[in-house]
Amino acid sequence: MISTQTYPFSLPPLPYAYDALEPYIDRETMHFHHDKHMKTYVDNLNKALEPYPQYHHWTLERLLLQQDELPDSLKTSVRNNGGGVYNHDLYFSLMAPAGQQPLAGVTEAFGGDEQWKAQMKSAALGQFGSGFAWLVSDSSGALSIIALPNQDNPLSLGFYPILPLDVWEHAYYLKHQNLRGDYIDQWFHVINWEGVKERMSGRQY
């Protein structure tokens, strides 16, 4: 995971073929989303950190967790670009070709599969403008769903991020235009539940 990298950060390869998530997430969207949008966040984060060698040994998770310790001239860039790198890395790694069964430990916490989907979709649709819906856990391990704007990250709020749903328009506009709800319904088919299970069982900052 890129979260354990230090400066200079590099764009990790997509963990599957560009067309592996079709027909739910299309090849063209995956290409532009990963190779163009995420790469821009990586490049901008490196550019922002370059003049600050005292933070070159900090991992991405540490940068996000300890944003308050950064100089004011660096905080915004780490929040936006560091968050963009972390959020996208997790988003791409927690999708997989369709066919995995939902994780009962997640869905039962919300009353069942349909109830979990409804709450996740509601959070994603309710996020005004750009942002992410998140499945997170708190320090006790209790699960909840939150929505955060732009590239804000649950780590900075004291939550452990488990599963992100990107609702920036670039995540779905080529295929679904303005129909965010259609994209969300398709995303449920390609969740990497094995990856979710690993994050839940290996929870650590």
C-alpha positions as CSV (number, residue, x, y, z in Angstrom):
1,M,0.0,0.0,0.0
2,I,1.2,3.5,-0.8
3,S,0.2,4.6,2.7
4,T,3.5,3.1,4.0
5,Q,5.6,4.8,1.4
6,T,7.7,7.8,2.1
7,Y,8.9,10.7,-0.2
8,P,9.1,10.6,-3.1
9,F,5.8,8.8,-3.5
10,S,5.2,6.8,-6.7
11,L,2.0,5.8,-8.5
12,P,1.2,2.2,-7.7
13,P,0.1,0.1,-10.7
14,L,-3.6,-0.7,-11.0
15,P,-4.0,-4.1,-9.3
16,Y,-6.0,-5.6,-12.3
17,A,-6.5,-4.9,-16.0
18,Y,-8.2,-1.7,-17.0
19,D,-11.2,-3.6,-18.3
20,A,-11.4,-6.1,-15.4
21,L,-14.4,-4.4,-13.7
22,E,-16.6,-4.2,-16.8
23,P,-19.4,-3.9,-17.4
24,Y,-19.8,-2.2,-14.1
25,I,-16.8,0.2,-14.3
26,D,-15.6,0.9,-17.8
27,R,-12.0,0.6,-19.1
28,E,-11.8,4.3,-20.2
29,T,-12.8,5.6,-16.8
30,M,-10.3,3.3,-15.1
31,H,-7.5,4.5,-17.4
32,F,-8.2,8.2,-16.9
33,H,-9.0,7.9,-13.2
34,H,-5.9,6.0,-12.2
35,D,-3.3,7.1,-14.8
36,K,-4.3,10.8,-15.0
37,H,-6.2,11.9,-11.9
38,M,-4.4,9.8,-9.3
39,K,-1.0,10.5,-10.8
40,T,-1.7,14.2,-10.5
41,Y,-2.2,13.9,-6.8
42,V,1.0,11.9,-6.5
43,D,3.0,14.5,-8.5
44,N,1.5,17.4,-6.6
45,L,2.2,15.8,-3.2
46,N,5.8,15.2,-4.1
47,K,6.1,18.8,-5.3
48,A,4.7,20.2,-2.1
49,L,7.0,18.0,0.1
50,E,10.2,18.7,-1.8
51,P,11.2,21.8,0.1
52,Y,10.5,20.1,3.5
53,P,13.2,17.4,3.9
54,Q,12.3,17.1,7.6
55,Y,9.1,15.3,6.5
56,H,10.6,13.1,3.8
57,H,10.8,10.1,6.2
58,W,7.1,10.4,7.1
59,T,4.8,7.8,5.7
60,L,1.6,9.0,4.0
61,E,-0.5,7.7,6.9
62,R,1.7,9.7,9.3
63,L,1.3,12.8,7.2
64,L,-2.5,12.5,7.3
65,L,-2.7,11.5,11.0
66,Q,-0.4,14.3,12.2
67,Q,-1.5,17.1,9.9
68,D,-1.7,19.5,12.8
69,E,2.0,19.2,13.3
70,L,2.8,20.3,9.8
71,P,3.6,24.0,8.9
72,D,0.6,26.0,7.7
73,S,2.3,26.3,4.3
74,L,2.1,22.5,3.9
75,K,-1.1,21.5,5.6
76,T,-3.5,22.2,2.8
77,S,-1.5,20.4,0.2
78,V,-1.1,17.3,2.3
79,R,-4.8,17.4,3.1
80,N,-5.8,17.7,-0.5
81,N,-3.0,15.8,-2.4
82,G,-2.0,13.4,0.3
83,G,-5.6,12.6,0.9
84,G,-6.1,12.2,-2.8
85,V,-3.3,9.7,-3.1
86,Y,-4.4,7.7,0.0
87,N,-8.1,7.7,-0.9
88,H,-7.5,6.7,-4.5
89,D,-5.0,4.0,-3.6
90,L,-7.5,2.4,-1.2
91,Y,-10.4,2.9,-3.7
92,F,-8.6,1.1,-6.5
93,S,-7.3,-1.7,-4.3
94,L,-10.7,-2.4,-2.8
95,M,-12.4,-3.1,-6.1
96,A,-12.1,-6.4,-7.9
97,P,-13.8,-8.3,-10.7
98,A,-17.4,-9.1,-9.8
99,G,-18.4,-12.2,-8.0
100,Q,-17.3,-11.9,-4.4
101,Q,-19.9,-12.4,-1.7
102,P,-20.5,-9.5,0.8
103,L,-18.8,-9.8,4.2
104,A,-21.4,-10.8,6.8
105,G,-19.4,-9.0,9.5
106,V,-20.1,-5.7,7.7
107,T,-23.6,-6.1,6.4
108,E,-25.0,-7.5,9.6
109,A,-23.7,-4.5,11.5
110,F,-26.2,-2.4,9.5
111,G,-29.1,-4.9,9.6
112,G,-28.3,-6.9,6.4
113,D,-27.0,-6.5,2.9
114,E,-29.8,-4.3,1.6
115,Q,-29.7,-2.0,4.6
116,W,-26.0,-1.6,4.4
117,K,-26.2,-0.8,0.7
118,A,-29.0,1.7,1.4
119,Q,-27.0,3.5,4.0
120,M,-23.8,3.6,1.9
121,K,-25.8,4.9,-1.1
122,S,-27.5,7.5,1.0
123,A,-24.2,8.8,2.3
124,A,-22.7,8.9,-1.2
125,L,-25.7,10.6,-2.7
126,G,-25.9,13.0,0.2
127,Q,-22.3,14.2,-0.3
128,F,-22.8,17.6,-1.9
129,G,-20.3,18.1,-4.7
130,S,-17.1,16.0,-4.7
131,G,-16.0,13.6,-2.0
132,F,-16.2,10.1,-0.7
133,A,-18.5,7.9,1.3
134,W,-16.6,5.8,3.8
135,L,-17.1,2.6,5.7
136,V,-15.0,3.2,8.9
137,S,-14.4,1.9,12.3
138,D,-13.7,3.7,15.5
139,S,-11.2,2.9,18.2
140,S,-13.5,0.2,19.7
141,G,-14.0,-1.4,16.3
142,A,-17.6,-0.2,15.8
143,L,-18.5,0.3,12.2
144,S,-20.2,3.3,10.8
145,I,-20.7,5.1,7.5
146,I,-19.6,8.7,6.9
147,A,-19.3,11.1,4.0
148,L,-16.4,13.5,3.7
149,P,-15.9,16.3,1.1
150,N,-13.1,16.5,-1.5
151,Q,-10.1,14.4,-0.5
152,D,-10.6,14.6,3.3
153,N,-9.6,11.4,5.0
154,P,-11.1,9.6,8.0
155,L,-7.7,9.2,9.6
156,S,-7.6,12.9,10.5
157,L,-10.9,12.5,12.3
158,G,-9.8,9.5,14.4
159,F,-11.5,6.9,12.3
160,Y,-9.9,3.9,10.6
161,P,-10.8,3.9,6.9
162,I,-12.0,0.5,5.7
163,L,-13.8,1.0,2.4
164,P,-14.1,4.2,0.3
165,L,-16.6,5.0,-2.4
166,D,-15.4,7.8,-4.7
167,V,-18.2,10.1,-5.8
168,W,-16.1,12.7,-7.6
169,E,-17.5,13.1,-11.1
170,H,-14.4,11.8,-12.7
171,A,-15.1,8.4,-11.1
172,Y,-18.3,7.9,-13.2
173,Y,-19.0,10.8,-15.6
174,L,-17.7,9.1,-18.8
175,K,-20.1,6.2,-18.4
176,H,-23.0,7.6,-16.3
177,Q,-22.8,11.3,-16.9
178,N,-24.6,13.0,-14.0
179,L,-26.3,9.8,-12.7
180,R,-24.3,9.3,-9.6
181,G,-26.9,6.8,-8.2
182,D,-26.5,4.5,-11.2
183,Y,-22.7,4.4,-10.7
184,I,-23.1,3.6,-7.0
185,D,-25.4,0.7,-7.9
186,Q,-22.7,-0.6,-10.3
187,W,-19.9,-0.2,-7.7
188,F,-21.6,-2.6,-5.3
189,H,-20.9,-5.4,-7.8
190,V,-17.1,-4.9,-7.8
191,I,-16.3,-4.5,-4.1
192,N,-13.2,-6.4,-3.1
193,W,-14.6,-8.1,0.0
194,E,-11.5,-10.1,0.6
195,G,-9.6,-6.9,0.8
196,V,-12.2,-5.4,3.2
197,K,-11.8,-8.5,5.4
198,E,-8.1,-8.1,5.5
199,R,-8.4,-4.4,6.5
200,M,-10.9,-5.3,9.3
201,S,-8.7,-8.2,10.6
202,G,-5.4,-6.3,10.3
203,R,-6.6,-2.9,11.6
204,Q,-3.7,-0.7,12.3
205,Y,-2.6,2.9,11.7
